Each structure stands twice: as structure tokens, then as C-alpha cells.
Amino acid sequence: MTSLLKSLFLRNSSVHWHLLQRVATRSNTTTNTFNTAVEAAEKLVQPTKEKSFNDPFSIVSHEMSSLAKLIASLIGSGHSTLNRVSSYYFEAEGKNVRPLVVLLLSKALLNIPAEERNRIRIDSQDVTDQPVYPGTPQGTVLAGNSVNQLISPLAVLHGINPKVILDPLLKPMDHLPQMDAANGILPKQRRLAEIVEMIHTASLLHDDVIDLSDARRGRPSGNIAFTNKMAVLAGDFLLGRASVAIARLRNPEVIELLSTTIANLVEGEFMQLKNTVISSDESINNDGEIKDVPKPTGKVPVEQHNYRVEKPQGVDHEVNVDAAFEYYLHKTYLKTASLMSKLSRAAAVLSGAQDDIIENCYEYGRNLGLCFQVVDDMLDYTSSNSAIGKPSQADLKLGLATAPILFAWREEPKLGELIARKFAEPGDVDIARRAVDRYGGLEKTRAMAQDYCTRALTNLRKLPESDARSALEFLTNSVLTRTK
């Protein structure tokens, strides 16, 4: 099946392209079309000079192939060990889905006529390292100052000894590698792709510490390779570097979007600590030790969590399950789909697109992100450690109630007791897995993921038809059939 997909994918025929999409949609879970899509995007194939490309992903292959190198130029420091830890996850083969979406979406938005992409005011201070779009007045571009230009004085940014510049972000940087003007991806959009991968990687370093993970991308996780303290500090450092790069995009709306995603990741992690609406907010689990949450002093107003479900006599079981699903999906949005949705919206903002297109891109990223995480939660039940590059069946062992077990709980109310105690008693994990199998939890989870996939495709098809849009459609479909 994989060879068939590749042969179809490399043909420049709309008939074969649509056939490929149907094959990708209908493939079973063992067909790793997701890997095919991502591998095709990451091949170091130089784009041809012709306007027509045999491989739709080749239109961003240059940017994808240089992604890790450009990120490395942003995160270097004067401390060799910090450099080693912060670059550790970039060394291994990752999916790079988020920057890939930024680049392909940026390319797809180029097919909207320039006169319909004028939401960002054309600035006389625009610099020459940004491409001129075909069809725009001579010498005009659609974004602000260079991503490499300092905002504050160098001596202020560097601090004590400005003669010794150890921070690459403080050095005058070379211009970003440019594609020809017809490629149309702005330097700011390429920098956006780098930023979102830095934010995502920082969250992985932190998550692996929180979840006590021992593997990531097929090798020891950062916390195992370097210690918890170094992994946390490296994650913080990545967020700091990303924040500087965000500021240099010089677009208040995009700065707000990307900064919010960092807060969203933390909010989602706290929601996961509580797990479900039927868990108590009054205690916390500290590596197996249950501790009471300190009472507020009253000096600072503290709002109760929005998701609180009391359990008086007579409360309908379905009400609790519905509330748990709402909680799960909101947590999933914050932890995964928030970054995907806001990076998609930011790419549209930087393109100069109008409000309706910006909103549609946001919805695309939201639906794709939810689909991605729901599939990830399903794979936790079905994949081996070697297949996914990290410990399998980790969610239940961590006490997490994801979609498969929530679907089973709807059919078997007694599972609520196991969920409430986070599967902490001996035998709870096995009981939960059997219930998922008995009540078709995985099949229902796949149907949920399919629904989000369909919604994302509907969003995409509101953009003009293009190779970039077709590539995004293929990638979106393949999320459902990925095996890692």
C-alpha cells in the first residue's frame, strides 16, 4: 500500500491526486500514510525552477530541510551544555507537522489575489529581504520590518558586557535564505514555522518531566538523558528564545496569538492534572503522594474551575459523561489544538488575508489539532513502544481518562469509580482496557477523529484550489491512518 501511495503521490495528475486522497481516507490503521506524507515533505528535494511541481510537497521542501539548522541558529547560547540540552529533541526525527502546516498554508494563501490580501497595511519601512508578490505594485510587500532587526539597543539586550556577544539573537544576523519571489512564503511566515516548533519542543521537554517519561522519538527522553532540572531549564530557555523571535515579527495580533498558546499549554497541563470533572480540585497527586491544596488567604481573588460537577443524588449519568467529554475536549484544545489553530491563524494574518479567511484558517487548525490528539489518544491503546517512539499505554498508567475510556464509561457507569481514582488501584488499568474493547471505545474514538478530519477538510476547501491546498488535504487525511 505504501508503494502505491508513493507512486500515485508523485504523479502530476488531478485524477491520480484525488484517487490518492480516497486511498488515504479508506486505508486501515496499519497503513502509515501519515508517515508517507511527512516523509515526502521532509525529503531534501530541491524545488524545480518550473512553476509546475511533480511533488506538491516540494514547494516547501527547501524550508523544511533547513528548519532544524535555522532553529539551531536561534537557540544557541554561551553555555555548551545548555546548547546540548535545548537542541537534543531537534536532533531526532520528529514529525514537524506544525511548521509544515505553517509553510503549506502560507503557500496556499498566496493563491488568493493580492488585492484581497491587504488587511496588513503596506509599510514604507518594509525591508528588501521580503519577496515582492506577483501582481502587487512594484516595490511593495505585505508585512513589516525584518525578523532579524533588533528592536532594543544591542547593549541593553546583552547587558553586562556588550563586547562579548554570546547570544545569537543579539548578533546582526545574515538574511534568511531566500526563495525566488514566485514562491511567496514571507520570511515572517518561515520564522513563524520555526517559532511554533520551538514552542512545541519546549512543551515536550516539560511534559516528559511531568509525565515521568523515559523515551521520546526512539531514544531516552530529555529528563533521562540530562536530568529533570536541565530538561525544565532547557524548555524555559526555548520559550525565552521563541518569545524574542515572536516580538521581532512586529505584528501585535500575531504576538498575542503565539503568546497565548504558551499560556494555553500550561492551562491544559493543569486540567490534565485534575483529569476529569469528577476529580476533586482539593488535592494534588505529587508522584503518588496525595497532598491537600493550600487554602487561599483571600488577599487575591481565586476563581473556582469552570468545570465542576457536583454529584448529588439523582444526577443523571449521561450528564456526568457529557461534562467529562467537554472537559476532555477543552483540555485537548489547550494542550494540542491551541498551537495548531493559532499558528494557522497567524500565518493567515501575516499573509494579509481578510477576516473571513483568517477565521477559516483558525478553524482548520483547531479541527486538525483536535483530530491529531484524538488519534494520539487512540494510538496509546493500540501501538507498541517501538512503533510510537515513546511508552505505550501511558495514559491509563498516568490515570488519564481519554476518549476511549470515556466512551466505555458511557456504557458502564461503574467505570466512573476507576476514573475518579485515576486507575490507581491494582487491576484498574486491566479492567479499563477490557471495558474499552468490550464497548468499542477505539472504534468510537476513530469516528470522533474522522468527524474532526472532515471538518478540517471543509475549512481547507474554502481556500483557492492549488498544489499546496492539495498537499494539506492529503496531510489532513493521513492523520487518521498514522501509526505513530
Buried (B, 14 or more C-beta within 10 A) or exposed (E): BEEEBBEBBBBEEEEBBEBBBEBBBEBEBEBBBBBBBBBBBBEEBEBEEEEEBEBBBBBBBBBBBBBBEBBBBBBBBEEEEBBBBBBBBBEEEBBBBBBBBBBBBBBBBBBBEBEEBBBBEBBEEBBEBBBBBEEBEEEBBBBBBBBBBBEEEEEEBBEEEEEEBEBBBBBEBEEBEBBEEEBBBBBBBBBBBBBBBBBBBBBBBBBBBBBBBBBBBEEBBBBBBBEBEBBBBBBBBBBBBBBBBBBBBBBEBBBEBBBBBBEBBEBBBEBBBBBBBBBEEEEBBEEEEEEEEEEEEEEEEEEEEEBEBEEEEEEEEEEBBBBBBBBBBBBBBBBBBBBBBBBBBBBBBBBBBBEEBBBBBBBBBBBBBBBBBBBBBBBBBBBEBEEBBBBBBBBBBBBBBBBBBBBBBBBEEEBBEBBBEBBEEEEBBEBBBEBBEEBBBBEBBBEBBBBBBBBBBEBBEEBEEBBBBBBBBBBBBBBBBBBB
